[in-house]
Amino acid sequence: MNYKDMAKKLNVTEATIRRQRFTFREKAKQAKFYLAMYELVFEDEPITTEQIIPIHNNAIYVDDRYLITEDEKQHIVETFFPVFNLLY
């Protein structure tokens, strides 16, 4: 359902729907990060720093989004860039 239809149905503005969806996405990211940290702490074989992909030199804002493993990077590439799968 698009923003306009949802706003009509709920009797609110489209901006309210956009803000709520953004908030939900942010909360989902926070929850995923929390679960990842929980697994790292309580997992039998924690991820070592050697498995984390190094941060490239052109990174402007370095934050937790850069802390991914090679497996996670491969999953992201396969999921969001299927064209690249044909090249490799």
PyMOL commands that place a pseudoatom at each C-alpha (Angstrom):
pseudoatom trace, name=CA, resn=MET, resi=1, chain=A, elem=C, hetatm=0, pos=[0.000, 0.000, 0.000]
pseudoatom trace, name=CA, resn=ASN, resi=2, chain=A, elem=C, hetatm=0, pos=[1.413, 3.437, -0.833]
pseudoatom trace, name=CA, resn=TYR, resi=3, chain=A, elem=C, hetatm=0, pos=[1.729, 6.361, 1.578]
pseudoatom trace, name=CA, resn=LYS, resi=4, chain=A, elem=C, hetatm=0, pos=[-1.286, 8.197, 0.217]
pseudoatom trace, name=CA, resn=ASP, resi=5, chain=A, elem=C, hetatm=0, pos=[-3.646, 5.232, 0.623]
pseudoatom trace, name=CA, resn=MET, resi=6, chain=A, elem=C, hetatm=0, pos=[-2.352, 4.437, 4.103]
pseudoatom trace, name=CA, resn=ALA, resi=7, chain=A, elem=C, hetatm=0, pos=[-2.729, 8.063, 5.165]
pseudoatom trace, name=CA, resn=LYS, resi=8, chain=A, elem=C, hetatm=0, pos=[-6.335, 8.158, 3.934]
pseudoatom trace, name=CA, resn=LYS, resi=9, chain=A, elem=C, hetatm=0, pos=[-7.188, 4.886, 5.638]
pseudoatom trace, name=CA, resn=LEU, resi=10, chain=A, elem=C, hetatm=0, pos=[-5.663, 5.967, 8.971]
pseudoatom trace, name=CA, resn=ASN, resi=11, chain=A, elem=C, hetatm=0, pos=[-6.809, 9.590, 8.673]
pseudoatom trace, name=CA, resn=VAL, resi=12, chain=A, elem=C, hetatm=0, pos=[-3.279, 11.025, 9.046]
pseudoatom trace, name=CA, resn=THR, resi=13, chain=A, elem=C, hetatm=0, pos=[-0.891, 12.861, 6.730]
pseudoatom trace, name=CA, resn=GLU, resi=14, chain=A, elem=C, hetatm=0, pos=[1.506, 11.192, 4.321]
pseudoatom trace, name=CA, resn=ALA, resi=15, chain=A, elem=C, hetatm=0, pos=[4.409, 12.732, 6.246]
pseudoatom trace, name=CA, resn=THR, resi=16, chain=A, elem=C, hetatm=0, pos=[3.267, 10.892, 9.366]
pseudoatom trace, name=CA, resn=ILE, resi=17, chain=A, elem=C, hetatm=0, pos=[3.325, 7.584, 7.493]
pseudoatom trace, name=CA, resn=ARG, resi=18, chain=A, elem=C, hetatm=0, pos=[6.803, 8.290, 6.088]
pseudoatom trace, name=CA, resn=ARG, resi=19, chain=A, elem=C, hetatm=0, pos=[8.150, 9.257, 9.519]
pseudoatom trace, name=CA, resn=GLN, resi=20, chain=A, elem=C, hetatm=0, pos=[6.655, 6.162, 11.160]
pseudoatom trace, name=CA, resn=ARG, resi=21, chain=A, elem=C, hetatm=0, pos=[8.069, 3.841, 8.494]
pseudoatom trace, name=CA, resn=PHE, resi=22, chain=A, elem=C, hetatm=0, pos=[11.490, 5.484, 8.880]
pseudoatom trace, name=CA, resn=THR, resi=23, chain=A, elem=C, hetatm=0, pos=[11.267, 5.045, 12.656]
pseudoatom trace, name=CA, resn=PHE, resi=24, chain=A, elem=C, hetatm=0, pos=[10.324, 1.379, 12.277]
pseudoatom trace, name=CA, resn=ARG, resi=25, chain=A, elem=C, hetatm=0, pos=[13.262, 0.788, 9.925]
pseudoatom trace, name=CA, resn=GLU, resi=26, chain=A, elem=C, hetatm=0, pos=[15.653, 2.453, 12.377]
pseudoatom trace, name=CA, resn=LYS, resi=27, chain=A, elem=C, hetatm=0, pos=[14.315, 0.353, 15.266]
pseudoatom trace, name=CA, resn=ALA, resi=28, chain=A, elem=C, hetatm=0, pos=[14.732, -2.789, 13.150]
pseudoatom trace, name=CA, resn=LYS, resi=29, chain=A, elem=C, hetatm=0, pos=[18.373, -1.858, 12.439]
pseudoatom trace, name=CA, resn=GLN, resi=30, chain=A, elem=C, hetatm=0, pos=[18.983, -1.303, 16.147]
pseudoatom trace, name=CA, resn=ALA, resi=31, chain=A, elem=C, hetatm=0, pos=[17.411, -4.660, 16.972]
pseudoatom trace, name=CA, resn=LYS, resi=32, chain=A, elem=C, hetatm=0, pos=[19.554, -6.454, 14.374]
pseudoatom trace, name=CA, resn=PHE, resi=33, chain=A, elem=C, hetatm=0, pos=[22.671, -4.792, 15.764]
pseudoatom trace, name=CA, resn=TYR, resi=34, chain=A, elem=C, hetatm=0, pos=[21.723, -5.792, 19.310]
pseudoatom trace, name=CA, resn=LEU, resi=35, chain=A, elem=C, hetatm=0, pos=[21.143, -9.413, 18.273]
pseudoatom trace, name=CA, resn=ALA, resi=36, chain=A, elem=C, hetatm=0, pos=[24.449, -9.496, 16.393]
pseudoatom trace, name=CA, resn=MET, resi=37, chain=A, elem=C, hetatm=0, pos=[26.294, -8.182, 19.453]
pseudoatom trace, name=CA, resn=TYR, resi=38, chain=A, elem=C, hetatm=0, pos=[24.467, -10.667, 21.682]
pseudoatom trace, name=CA, resn=GLU, resi=39, chain=A, elem=C, hetatm=0, pos=[25.514, -13.536, 19.420]
pseudoatom trace, name=CA, resn=LEU, resi=40, chain=A, elem=C, hetatm=0, pos=[29.114, -12.328, 19.427]
pseudoatom trace, name=CA, resn=VAL, resi=41, chain=A, elem=C, hetatm=0, pos=[29.216, -12.220, 23.211]
pseudoatom trace, name=CA, resn=PHE, resi=42, chain=A, elem=C, hetatm=0, pos=[27.522, -15.532, 23.866]
pseudoatom trace, name=CA, resn=GLU, resi=43, chain=A, elem=C, hetatm=0, pos=[28.630, -17.505, 20.807]
pseudoatom trace, name=CA, resn=ASP, resi=44, chain=A, elem=C, hetatm=0, pos=[31.078, -20.391, 21.339]
pseudoatom trace, name=CA, resn=GLU, resi=45, chain=A, elem=C, hetatm=0, pos=[33.344, -19.259, 18.494]
pseudoatom trace, name=CA, resn=PRO, resi=46, chain=A, elem=C, hetatm=0, pos=[33.327, -15.452, 18.320]
pseudoatom trace, name=CA, resn=ILE, resi=47, chain=A, elem=C, hetatm=0, pos=[34.319, -13.634, 15.150]
pseudoatom trace, name=CA, resn=THR, resi=48, chain=A, elem=C, hetatm=0, pos=[37.944, -12.552, 15.201]
pseudoatom trace, name=CA, resn=THR, resi=49, chain=A, elem=C, hetatm=0, pos=[39.227, -9.300, 13.763]
pseudoatom trace, name=CA, resn=GLU, resi=50, chain=A, elem=C, hetatm=0, pos=[40.900, -11.183, 10.906]
pseudoatom trace, name=CA, resn=GLN, resi=51, chain=A, elem=C, hetatm=0, pos=[37.460, -12.091, 9.536]
pseudoatom trace, name=CA, resn=ILE, resi=52, chain=A, elem=C, hetatm=0, pos=[36.257, -8.467, 9.488]
pseudoatom trace, name=CA, resn=ILE, resi=53, chain=A, elem=C, hetatm=0, pos=[36.731, -6.771, 6.118]
pseudoatom trace, name=CA, resn=PRO, resi=54, chain=A, elem=C, hetatm=0, pos=[39.169, -3.823, 6.289]
pseudoatom trace, name=CA, resn=ILE, resi=55, chain=A, elem=C, hetatm=0, pos=[37.678, -0.344, 5.896]
pseudoatom trace, name=CA, resn=HIS, resi=56, chain=A, elem=C, hetatm=0, pos=[38.554, 1.335, 2.577]
pseudoatom trace, name=CA, resn=ASN, resi=57, chain=A, elem=C, hetatm=0, pos=[40.617, 4.535, 2.507]
pseudoatom trace, name=CA, resn=ASN, resi=58, chain=A, elem=C, hetatm=0, pos=[37.816, 6.721, 1.066]
pseudoatom trace, name=CA, resn=ALA, resi=59, chain=A, elem=C, hetatm=0, pos=[35.440, 6.142, 3.995]
pseudoatom trace, name=CA, resn=ILE, resi=60, chain=A, elem=C, hetatm=0, pos=[34.217, 9.479, 5.339]
pseudoatom trace, name=CA, resn=TYR, resi=61, chain=A, elem=C, hetatm=0, pos=[31.963, 8.421, 8.216]
pseudoatom trace, name=CA, resn=VAL, resi=62, chain=A, elem=C, hetatm=0, pos=[33.292, 5.250, 9.790]
pseudoatom trace, name=CA, resn=ASP, resi=63, chain=A, elem=C, hetatm=0, pos=[30.731, 3.518, 11.973]
pseudoatom trace, name=CA, resn=ASP, resi=64, chain=A, elem=C, hetatm=0, pos=[29.411, 0.036, 12.745]
pseudoatom trace, name=CA, resn=ARG, resi=65, chain=A, elem=C, hetatm=0, pos=[28.127, -0.435, 9.196]
pseudoatom trace, name=CA, resn=TYR, resi=66, chain=A, elem=C, hetatm=0, pos=[31.707, -1.170, 8.165]
pseudoatom trace, name=CA, resn=LEU, resi=67, chain=A, elem=C, hetatm=0, pos=[32.041, -4.041, 10.637]
pseudoatom trace, name=CA, resn=ILE, resi=68, chain=A, elem=C, hetatm=0, pos=[31.047, -6.896, 8.347]
pseudoatom trace, name=CA, resn=THR, resi=69, chain=A, elem=C, hetatm=0, pos=[32.616, -10.226, 7.577]
pseudoatom trace, name=CA, resn=GLU, resi=70, chain=A, elem=C, hetatm=0, pos=[33.491, -11.611, 4.153]
pseudoatom trace, name=CA, resn=ASP, resi=71, chain=A, elem=C, hetatm=0, pos=[30.431, -13.910, 4.310]
pseudoatom trace, name=CA, resn=GLU, resi=72, chain=A, elem=C, hetatm=0, pos=[28.136, -10.969, 5.094]
pseudoatom trace, name=CA, resn=LYS, resi=73, chain=A, elem=C, hetatm=0, pos=[29.660, -8.937, 2.273]
pseudoatom trace, name=CA, resn=GLN, resi=74, chain=A, elem=C, hetatm=0, pos=[29.113, -11.796, -0.165]
pseudoatom trace, name=CA, resn=HIS, resi=75, chain=A, elem=C, hetatm=0, pos=[25.490, -12.149, 0.976]
pseudoatom trace, name=CA, resn=ILE, resi=76, chain=A, elem=C, hetatm=0, pos=[24.896, -8.405, 0.472]
pseudoatom trace, name=CA, resn=VAL, resi=77, chain=A, elem=C, hetatm=0, pos=[26.419, -8.466, -3.005]
pseudoatom trace, name=CA, resn=GLU, resi=78, chain=A, elem=C, hetatm=0, pos=[24.388, -11.527, -4.028]
pseudoatom trace, name=CA, resn=THR, resi=79, chain=A, elem=C, hetatm=0, pos=[21.148, -10.100, -2.633]
pseudoatom trace, name=CA, resn=PHE, resi=80, chain=A, elem=C, hetatm=0, pos=[21.297, -6.487, -3.759]
pseudoatom trace, name=CA, resn=PHE, resi=81, chain=A, elem=C, hetatm=0, pos=[23.553, -6.654, -6.821]
pseudoatom trace, name=CA, resn=PRO, resi=82, chain=A, elem=C, hetatm=0, pos=[22.554, -9.783, -8.751]
pseudoatom trace, name=CA, resn=VAL, resi=83, chain=A, elem=C, hetatm=0, pos=[24.216, -8.461, -11.926]
pseudoatom trace, name=CA, resn=PHE, resi=84, chain=A, elem=C, hetatm=0, pos=[27.622, -8.762, -10.251]
pseudoatom trace, name=CA, resn=ASN, resi=85, chain=A, elem=C, hetatm=0, pos=[27.016, -12.480, -9.712]
pseudoatom trace, name=CA, resn=LEU, resi=86, chain=A, elem=C, hetatm=0, pos=[27.254, -12.933, -13.463]
pseudoatom trace, name=CA, resn=LEU, resi=87, chain=A, elem=C, hetatm=0, pos=[30.690, -11.309, -13.479]
pseudoatom trace, name=CA, resn=TYR, resi=88, chain=A, elem=C, hetatm=0, pos=[32.228, -13.488, -10.760]
for i in range(1, 88): cmd.bond("trace and resi %d" % i, "trace and resi %d" % (i + 1))
show_as sticks, trace
zoom trace
